[in-house]
Amino acid sequence: MKRHRNVKIVATLGPASSTYEVIRALVEAGADVFRLNMSHGAHDEIRARHAIIRQVEQDLDTPIGILADLQGPKLRVGTFANGAEELAEGADFRLDLDETEGDATRVRLPHKEIFDALEPGASLLVNDGKIRLKVKECGADFADCEVVVGGTISNRKGVNVPDVVLPLAALSEKDRKDLEFVCELGVDWLALSFVQRAADVEEARTLCKGRAAILSKIEKPAAVKAFDEILAVSDGIMVARGDLGVELPVQNVPPIQKRLVRRCRAAAKPVIVATQMLESMIESPMPTRAEVSDVATAIYEGADAIMLSAESAAGQYPIQAVATMDNVAHEVETDGTYREIIESSRKVAHNSVADGIVAAAREIAETTNVKAICCFSQSGTTASLVARERPRVPILALTSIRNTARRLCLTWGTNCVVTGEVDRFKMAVVNAARCAREQGLATERDMIVVTAGVPFNTPGTTNILRVAPCDERLIFSADPE
């Protein structure tokens, strides 16, 4: 199923999108990857949605990626005797480990790790930042705070601690169980919440055992500071702007988004821009102009994928939300300014033979009448390197490994096709020519660029390039062996 755009669309599944009919309609409207949110839904529900996606994949004969998003540790206050209290600006308020129900002066915070890390002057944000507390004095089991921004505080509201790195693992006990479940189920990507350091990613990779690619969610200031180290050990990144906008001043989020997207592109690793992209479409069939502009900005920046959360999971118009993203993407990518921005932000990184091969493929495609760049990739590395170049022509990623094709559904511009194994480069060229014609990317009269690594089936060996005709008779006549 060839897309007439390069950016990929990730759609979250939920109560509004759990049937075969809706999931298939979402794919036909433009969804490339489905997100299974492990914060919601029992394992039986997740298993059922996974099965439907794979059935749709089979029926439409197109690879579909599946991303399982782990919940991460949730920090919450305890309960109040009255259910809720009103905190006035300037008032004193204590957080402690006392199991007694809270009142207007204190409440339990059942996370000793927070008290161990707090220092005077640190901020505590409650209920998505609606209430802001500043620590005046703290100890091993308490924090006396001043209410900087007041409001209503109620049972089990979430707590964010933006100023310190918490001595908490990114994987809770629930996350470990969920990780094993989805890896056995057969998801393609695993999104890791609450990442603060590279070690969090390495722990998840050890548990994953190669069964899924690891995508780190950047949603904490500590992750932004340690981003280069986190990126180095991750297979992909999600810019989770919701929590970033709570823990950081909101005006900091757009420049952070731009920097992270560019660093991911330079590293040839896919990056998703997520959260509140078409939020109003949860209840409205039309987005706001500001939301459309937000989606367009992520595309202009060169993000690999843009994501829908509640819009497709629980909203009233899930299919329309995906179609809107698809329409915005098509309009942006046909704008001449888009090409100017993408090409001006290309970072030259020719440190290996593979870098040189893919750069040459892009330059040949842009200076001749070549219709597509076809790359054979068992691990996905070659396709990712080609995508980093952001070529003007389509990328056809050919692999004999279905899981690789599914993972590449998250990578910019890749049209993924599962093909048979090849052991000679000439047959790889023949297969590429056939696939390019079948996908409608070229005709027998056209030329394509083919890249691969020889010997075949060895990851990371991109070392050969050929400009070839799409007429396989000419391929055989030029190279009878």
N, C-alpha and C positions, 0 to 999 in steps of 0.2 A: 504494500500500500504506500505508494510514493506520496510524500508531502510536498506541497508547493511552498515550503518555507524551510528555514534552517534551524531556528530555535525549537526546542522540544517543549511539550506541554505535559506536566505532571498533574493528575487529578486524584484527589483523595476520595476513597470510597467510604460510605457510611449508610445510614438508614435511607437516605434519599437515592442511593445508587448501589443497590445490593442485588438487583435482579439481572438475569441474562440480557433482557431487552434493553435496560438502561445502560449497562456496561458496554454492550455492543454499540449502542447509539453514541456513547461517549468516544469510543475509538473512531467511529465513522465521522464524528464531529471534529476530531483532531487530537484526542488524548494518545500519547505515546507510552507513558509510564503511569502505573497506578500505585498510589500510596496507601498502605494499610497501617492505620494509626493504632498502635498497641496500647494507647491510653484509653481507648474505647473499644468495646467488643470482646466477647469471650473467644476462646480458642476455636470453638466450633463455628462461630460466625466468621472468623478470619479464614478458617479452612474452607468454608463454603464459598467465600468471595474469591479466594485463590483458585479454586476449581473452576469457577465460572470464567475467570480471566483466561485460564489455559484453554477452556472450551472455545471461547471467542477467538483466541489466537489460532487455534486449529481451524475453525470455520472460515476465518478471513485469510488464512495462510499468510500471516505476517507476524514477525516477532513483537512481543509486548513485554516491556520491563515491569517488574514488580519491586517496589521499595517498601520494606517494613521499617516503621519508625518507632524506635523504643521510647518508652515514657521517660526514663531517667528518674533520679530521686526527686521526690516532691517534698518541699519544705512548707509546712503549714503550722499555723497557730492552733491551739486547742479549742475548747468550747467555752461559752459564756453562760452564766446562770440565767441571764435574761435573753439569751440567744444572740444579742447584739448590744453594742454600746456606742455612744457618740464621743469621739475624742476631739477635744478643743485644741486649737493651735496654742502652743506655749505650755500646755499641761505636761505633768510628769506621767510616765507610763513605764511599767516594769514588765519585762519578759523573763520567765524563770522556768525551772523544771518542776515546780509544785503542781501536783495533779489536781488540786482544787480548781473548780470551775472559775472562770475569770469574771472580772467586773470592770468598772470604769478606770481602775488604777493599775490592773495587771492582767496577764493571761499566761497560760503555759505555752512554752515553745519547746516541744519534745525532741530537740536536736542538740545534744551536748556538743557536737562538733562545731556548731556555730559559736557557742560561748568560748570554746577553746581558741577560736580564730579571731574573735572580735577584739577591737582596741577602741579606746575613747576617740570620738570623732567620726567613727564609721557610721554609714547610713544603713538603715533597714527599710525596705519598701514592702508594704502590705497591700494585698488586693490589687495586683498589677500596677503598683505605684501610686494608687489613689491616696494612700496614707504614707507619709514619710516620717520616720523616726531618726533621731540622731543620738548616738550612744554618748552618755555623759560619764558613766562609770560602769565597769563590768568585772565579772569574776567567773569562776569555773561553772557556776550554775545560775547566773543572773546577768541581766543588762538593764541598767536604769537609763531611761531615754527621755528626751524632750520631743514633744510632738511638733514637728516643723510644719507639716501639712496635715490638717485634721480631716475627720470624716467618720463615716460609720464603719466600725469593725465588727465582724460577725464570725460565727463558727467556721473553723477550718479554712480560713482564707490563706492564700499562698503568701510566702515570704521570699523576697529577693535580697541578696547581700552582695551588692555590686563592688564594694571597695576592697574585698579580701578574697584570696584564693582559699576556698574551703577544703578542709581535709576529708573530703568525701569522694568516694569512687563514683565514676560516671554510671556504673552499672549497679542497680539495686538488686535485691534477691528476685524480685518480680522480673526485672530486665533479663537476668540470667536465664530464667525459665522461658521467657518469651524468645530470647535469642536462640536457644536450642530448638524451640518449637518451630520457628519460622525457617531456620536453616535446614531442618529436616523436611519441612514442607517444600522447600525449594524456591525461596525468594532470590532475587538477583542482587539487590542492594540492601544494606542494613544501615539505617540512619541512627547515629549515636547522639543522644541528648546529653546536656550538662557537661560537655567537654571543656576542660580547663587546661589540660596539658597533653603533650604527646603520649605520655604513659597511659592515659585513658584509652586512647585509640589502640595502642599496642596490646592492652589487656583484652579488648574486644576482638582483635584479630587472632589472638591466641585461642580464644574460645570458639571463634568462627571456623577455624581450621580450613580456610580456603573455600568454604561453601558459598560465600557471598562476598561481594565487594563492600568495603567500609566507607561510608559517607559521614563526615563529621559535621555536626550542626554548630555553627558559630552563633552563640546566643548569650555569651557572657563576656564582660570586659577582659577577663583573664585569657580567654581564648583569642581575642583580638590581639593582645600583647604577645601571645605565644604562637601567632598564626603560622609563621614560616615553619616552625618545628612541627606543628600539627599537620600542615599541608604535606610535609615531606613523608609522613607515615600514613596518610589517608589516600584513598582511591578517588575521592570526590568530596565536595564541600556543599553545604547548604547555608546560605546567608539567612538566618532565622530572625527576621527584623522585628518580630513581635516582642520577644524577650530582650533583644538588644535595645529597643526603644523604651523599655521599662528601666533597665539597669544603667543606661547611658542617657544623657540629654538627647532629645529626639533629633536636634539639628546635627548631631554627630553621625547619625546613621547613614544618610546619603553618601558622604565622602568615604565612609568605611566600606559601604557596598561597592563603590567604584574601585577602590583599591583592591579589595578581595577578589572581585571578578577578574581584574587584570592579572593578579598574581596566579590565579588558577589557570587562566589561559596560557600564561608563560610556562607553567608547569605541565601543560597538556592534560589537565585533570578537569572533569566536568564540574560546573558550579550551577546550583539552583538558587534563584532568587525567590523567596517565599514570604508569605504572611500578608493578609489583607489586600491582595492585589485587586480583587473585584468584590470587596466586602459587601457593597450594597446589593449585589446580585443574589445574596442569600434570600432577600425578600422582594427584589425588583427585577423585572426582565431586562432592564437597561442599567448599565453602569453609569457612574458619574464621569464627568470629563476628566476630573483629577485622577481617577482610577485608571482610565484609558492611558493618560499621560504617564502614569507610574509604570504600567506594563510596557509601554513603548520605550521608556527610559532604560529599563533592564535589557530590552532587545538591542537598542542602540549601543549599550555598553558591551555587548558581545556575550551575554550570559548564555550558557548552554541550554538552560531550561528555566521556565517560569511555572509557578505552582499555584494550584487552587486548593484551599483547605475546606472550610465549612461551606464555601460556595457550591462545591460538588458533593460534599459528604452529607450535608443536612439542609441545604438550601432548597428553595422551591423551583429553581431553574438551573439544574446542573448541566444539562446539555447546552442550553443557551450560553452559560458561562464559558464552557470550552469553546464553543463556536465563536464567541466574542474574542477570546484570546487568539484563536486561529486567524480571525479577520484582521485584528490589530497587527499581528505578526506579518501577515502577507502585505499589508499596506506599508509598514515600516521598511520591510526588506526590499521593496520595490522603489523606495525613495533613494535618490542619488546621494543624499546626505548620509544615509546609512553606510554606504560603501566608503565614503570619505572618512567617516569616523572609525570604522572597522580597520581600514588599511593604515590609517595614521597611528593607530594604537598597536599595530603589529610589532612585537618585540623580537628582534633577530636573536636567535639562540642556536647557532650552528656549532654545537660542541661534539657532534658525532657524525658518523656516516649516515645514520638514519635521519638526523636533522637536515643534512644536505640533500638527501634523496627527496624528502617530502617538500622542501623548499623549491627544489628544481621542478618537481611535479606541478606545484602551484604556478610557478613562473611560466612553464611551458603551456599550461592550460590557459593562462591569461594573455599570452602573446601569440597564440595560434588559434585555430578553429576547433580545438579539442573540446568534446562535449561533456566528458566526465573524467574524474580520477577514480580508478578502481583499485582497491587495495585488498590483498589477501592478508588476513590477520587472525591468528589462532588465539592470541591472548587479548587482542584489542589495541595493542600498543601502536601499531602502524596507523590504524584508523584514527586514533586519538591525536597522533602527531600531525596527520594530514588536516584534521579538524582545527588544530591550533593555528594553522596557516590561514584559516577562514577564506578558502578559495572562492572564486566567483562561479565555478561550475559545481554541479552536484558531486557528492562523495558516495561511491558505491562500496560498501564494506562487505566483503565476501569471507565467509568462515564456515568450516565444517562443524564447529562447536556451537550448538544452539544457545548455550548459556552466554557465550561471548556476544552473539547477536542481540540477545536480550539486554545485556549490560550496556551495549553500545546505543540502545534506544535513548539513553540519557545524554548522548554526545552530540554536539552541534553538527547539523548538516549531514549526518550519516544516514544513508538508506541501507538497511541491513538485510542481507540475504543469506540463508543457510544453503550451502552448496556441498557437493561431494568433496572428499579429500583428493588432493592432487600431489604428485610427487615430481613433476617436471614443470619448469616455468612456462614452456610452450602451452601446455594444457591449462595452466592458470590463465594465460592470455585468452585462450579459446573460451574458457568458462566466463571470463570477464566480458568478452564481446557478446556472448549469448545473453548474459544477465542484463547488460546495458540495454540491449534491444528489447528484452522481455519487460523491463521496468519502464520502458518508454523514454529512456535517457538519450538514446542514439538510434540511428538507422544504419543499414549496411554501408551507406556512403560516408559515414562519419568516422572520426578517429577518437581514440580514448588513450589515456595514460594509465599504465598498469604498474603498480609497485608491489613488491613482495620481499620476503626474506628467504634466502637460499643458504643452507638446506631448509626445506619446508618443515613445518611443525616444530620449529625451534623459536620460542618467544624472544623478541628483542633483536632480531637479525635483519631488519630492513636494510637491504643492500643492493637492490636492483630496480631499474626503471626502464620501461619501454613504451614508446609511442606506437600504437598498433591500430590497424583498421578494424572496424566492427564486422567486416565480412570475413568469416573464418576461412573461406577458401583462399583469400589473399594471405592469411596468416600461414597456412600450410604451404602455399607456393613459395613464400619468402623463406620458410624454415621447414623443409620437408622432414627433418628429423624430429 
